[in-house]
Every structure is written in structure tokens, then in C-alpha cells.
Amino acid sequence: MSLIHPSPLTLLTSRESEAMGRRPSSDPSLIRVRHGIYAERSEWRALPPWHRYLARVHAAAVKLGGVVFSHESAAALLGLPVFGEPQFIHLLDPVGHARRFGDVIVHAGCGHRGITASAGVAATSLADTAVDLARTLPPAYGLAVADAALRRLESEGRAVDFDAVADRQHTTRGKRRLAWVAENATPVAESPGESVSRAVIGWLGYEPPELQVTFAFEGSVDRCDFFWRRWNVAGESDGYGKYPTDPALARAALLREKKREERLRRSLSDMARWDWDDAHLVEPLDQKLHAAGLRPVTRRNEAALATMWALRPRR
């Protein structure tokens, strides 16, 4: 069952904070998350952007009450990938009309969407959220959300047909973008970085790699993110969603990764590694694949690669 993720920090209403003897207007240790909703400033500052957004969504749930969240807001609640800290809170109104007030965008409901609810907070279902975002996000990000949704649904023993979900929504918005995502989505990808990289690799004209291939070597069983069997070359995407956020756990994971890579390199012709920025900047990823011995087999899709421009990391 797909559960609603809780707020990553405790949210206090004005009344609750004042009952604790803390006036939000004069207490510097509190930060306003939404009008009338506060949190500990130190806890807020420690959150990554996507968790701040999740907290903002929960604050909106407290203030607005009885609403259904959609798009990036639903993704945050359902634990699907959220990129950075989105500006807007997204709601679904099944019977009303599209509108916007403040930082809230209300999407008019058309057709049928499944709803997931827990502890008084409701969001569109995993499948509907993935389809909504496949229509509206840049394609590489839409693919990352769809991959994650498929992976979660598969782990729950459920199958989904994105085309059937799209038909029930009764809208043609983003039809071509959705068709591309539905055709390329897979539950095998294990992180948003892998999904975004896979999109860029295809647009650069490289042969589609096998995903999560297992190697038994030197008494160990290792996997690589990408494998081009014809060239005996592996690829690894580092970064977003890859390593634990706890420093000690991250160090241990990096040490294990170093030993794993050394074993793999002894059985491969070569191995390319890249990070989140490389995939977004496109050319660094292309150069690393080329240096590992890979060559494009089709022409670059410049129109698709151009969608990465707006997503490029700020320097």
C-alpha cells in the first residue's frame, strides 16, 4: 500500500506555539513555513530542498484542510522524486476549475484519478501522479518519477499501464511527452540519477544499456548501473539518490563502492563514472562515455537534449 509520507519536522500552529510560551513573531528560533504554521529554524535549515517542500505541503494541508494534492505535491507526499524545492503547492479540484492563489495552483479535474489518503492528508495515486508529471515535467525528470513509481508498484505486487491511466484522465495535455515516458519507463532503475542519465544517453545516440547487470567475480557478486555488453563497458551514475545522507553511512558506502569498482574494472574493458551535474551538462557525460570506448550508434536528438538546458546546475 502506498502511504503518505509524514512531515520531516514538527509543525506548530500559532496557537500551539503560543501555548508553549513562544510567540512566533518574536521567537527567532522559529521559522514560518506557511501563514500561521511554524517550525524550528535549526531543523528547517538542516533539511534538503525536497524535504523542505514536503514540510510546506504538510503545512498547506493543515491550513487548507480537506484538499487533494497533485503533481509535485503528491510526489513529495508519496515519496516519489522531487527535484529541488518546487515553488508551488499543487491541488486537484475534481469538479471545479483551474485557478491560482498565492503559491497554490489548483488543477481542474477531468476524468478519473485514484486517491491515496492517510491521517487526513490526500494525494493522487502513484500511477496518476506519475502520469500527471510525465505530462508536465521536463522529459528526463518525468522519466525519473515514472521509473520510481513503477519500482514502488512492483514492490507492492501491483502492475500499472500508464497508457490506461492516461486514458482515464481524459486530457491530451503533454500527450507526446507522456508517450515517450511510458515507452521508456522501467522499474529496474534504482535512482533518479540513473533515470536522468538513461534519458541523456539515449538522446546522445548511444546504444541502450542493460540495467543493473550482476557480475560474479573474485568471490563477490557486484552490480553495475549500466552495461554495454557489445563493448564490455559499464557505467555508473553517482549523486542524487545514490548514497545515504548520514556522513558515517556515506563514508562506509563510498568505501564499499571503491572496492566494488576495483573488482569490476578487473573484469571489464572499461568503466565510465559520472555524476548528477555531468548528466545535466550533457557534454561531460558524452565525453566520459566516449573515453570509455563507447560510440554513438544513431544521431543525437538535439531537441530532446535542449530540454536539459533549463535544468543545468547553477555555478
N, C-alpha and C positions, 0 to 999 in steps of 0.2 A: 504493500500500500504506500502511495506517495504522500508523505506527511509534510505539513507546513513547518518550515524551519523557524525556531524562535528568534526573538531579538538577540543579537550578540552582546547586548548590555542591558542593564536595568533602566527602564524609562520611568520617569516620575512626572505626574501631572503637577500643575501649580499647587493644587490643594494638598497633594501628598507631600511635596517638599516643604510647604509651609507648616504642615502638621509635624514635621520633623524639626521645626525651628530654623528652617533655611529659606530665606527669601530669594527666589531666583534672580530678581532684579539687582540684588546687592551681594550675592554669593559668587565670588569669582571661580569657585571650584565646580560650578555648574555651567553647562553649555546648553543653549536652546537648540533642540533638534527640530522642533516644529512649534508653532504658536501654542503655548500652554503645555508643552512637553519638553522635559529636560533630561540630561544625563550627566554623569560625572565627566568633567572635562578631560581628566587624565586617561580615562578609559576610552573616550571618544578618539583622542589623538593617537592612541595605540592601534586603532582599527585600520585594516587595509581599506581602500576605497569601496570595494564591493560590499564589505560588511557595514560600512557607514550607510551605504544605500539601503541595505536590509533593515537597519535600525530606523531609517527615515520612513520606510514602507510601514513598519510596525507603528511608528508614531502617527502616520496617516490613518492607520486602522483604528487607533484609539480615538482620534479626533472626528473622523468621518463616520465610522460605525456602519455596519450592515452593507458594505460595498464588496464588489468582486474585483480583485486586482488582475491585471492582464499584462502582456508584453514583458518588458524588463522587470517590472514589479513582481509579476507572477514568477518569473525566472528566479529572482532573488529568494522568494518565499519557498520555492520548490528545490532550491539547491542546484539549479542549472547555472552555467557560466554567465557571469555578468562582467562586462568589460569596463574597468574604471568605475567611476561613480556617476551614473546617469543623472541628467538634470531633472527629469520629470518623473512624477508618480503617474502610473497608468491604471485606469479603471475601465471596466466593461459595463455598459448600460444596455441590457438586452432589449429594452423596449423604448428607450429614449433616443436622443440624437447626439451626434458628436459635438463636443464643446470643450472649452478650456477655461480654467480659473486658477490664477496663480501658477504654481508649479504642477498642477494636476491636469492631465489630459484624459478626457472621457471618450472612449471609443464606442460608437454605436454598435450594438449587437445585431448581427444578421446571421440567420441560420442557427445552427445548434453548436454549443460549446460545452464540453464537460467541465464540471466544477469540483475542485478539491477543497475541503474545509476542515479546520481543526481549531479548537479553542476560540471560536468566534471569528476567525480570520479565513477568508475565502479567496481562492485564486482559480484561474482557468487551469485545466488539467495539463499534465506533462505534454501530451501529444498536441493539444490545442495551442499551448504556449510555444512549443517548438515551431509549429506551422505559422503562427502569427509572426514570430521573429524571423522565420525564413523569408517571409514576405517583405519585411521592413528593414532588417539589419543589412549591413554590407555582407555580401555572399560568404566570405570566409568565416565571419562571426556567426552567421546563420547556420553554417555547416557545423561549427563547434557546438552550438546549442542542440542541434538535431542529433549529432553523434552522442552527446551526453544523455539526451532523453531516451534514445534507443538503448543505450547501455543500461540505464536505470530500469527501463521497462523489461528488458531481457532478464535482468537480475531478479525481477519480481515475477518472472514466468509469464509475462504478457507480450504479445506481439502487436505491432501497430502498422497500419498502412497510411502513410502521410497523405497520399492522394485521396483516400476515402475520407480522412479527417478534413481535408481541404474542401471536398465536395459538400460536406455538411455545413461548412461555414458560409456558403452562398455568397462569395465575393471573388472577384477576379483581380483584386489588388495584388501586385507583386507576383503575378502568375508565372512568368518566366523564371524569376529568381527562385521561387519555390520549387519549380520543376527541376532546376539544377541541383538544389539542395537535396530534394527527395531522391534523385537519381544517385547521388554521391554519398549520402549519409551511411554510416556503418556503426554498429555497437562496438567494434573492435578497438577503435581509437580510445586511448586512455586519458588524454588531457586536451584542454583547449589548444595548447601549443602544437600538439600533433595534428589536430584538425586543421588549424590555420596553415600549418606547413604543408599539409597534403594538398590543400587548395592551390597554394602558390606553386608547388612542384608541378602540378598538372598544368597550370597556366603557363609555366616556363617551357612546357613542351617535353618534359621528361616522361619516361615510361612509368605507368602507375606502379608503385612499390607494393610488395606484400607487407602486411602489417603484423606486428607482434610475433615475429618468427622466432622459434625456440632453437637453441644450439646446445647440444650436449658435448662438452669439451673439458678435458683435464679434470674429470670427476665432478664438474659443476654443470648445472642447467641454467643457461642465460637466455634472455630475450632481447631483441632489438626493436626499436620503434618501426623502422623501415628496412626493407631488404630488397635489393635488386639482384635476383638470382643470376641473371644472364651475365652480370659483371662481378658477381660475388662481392658486392659492396653493400655496407649497412649505413644507415643514417640514424642520428639521434637528435631529438628536439629537446632542448633544455629550457627551463624558465617557467612560465605561467602554469600552475597546477602540477608541477613536477616534483618538488621537494617539500618536506614539512616546513612550517613557519617557525617552529621551535628551534633555536640555534643549535642546541646539543643534538637534537634529532637530525637536523640538516647536515651537521658535520659528519655524523655516523653514516647517513645516506650517501654523502659525497665520497666517503672512503670506500664504501661498498661499490659505488659506481665506478671509481677509479680501477679497482681490482677487476670488476666485470669487463670494463673496456679493454684492459690489458689482455684478458683471456680472449675476447672476441677478435682483437686485432691480430692475434697469432693464428687465427683460422680464416681470416678474410683477406681479400686483395687490398681493401682499404676501408676506411670508415670516416664518414663526414659527421661533424657535430656543428650545431648552430643553435642560436637562442631566439627568444621572442623578437628581439629587435631585428635580427638578421632576416627573419621571415617577413617582417613588415617592411623593411627597406628593400626587399626583393633581391637586389643585385648581390649583396653579401652571401645570401643563400645560394644563388646561382653559381657564384664563384667557388663556394665550398663543394658543391656537388660536382662541378667541373674538375676541381683539383683532385677529387677522389676517383676520377676516371669515368664518370658518367657523361653521357652526351644526349642532348635533346633528340627526340625521335619525331617530333612534329613542330610546327611553327608556334612561336609564342602567341598567347592570347593577350594582346596588348590592352584591349578594352577591359578584360577582367583584371589584369594586373593594375590598371589605373584605379580600380576601386580601393587599392591598398594605400594610395597616396594620402587620403584624409586620415588614415589610421596610423600613419607613421609616428614613431615616438618623438616627442619634443626634446630637443637638445638644450 
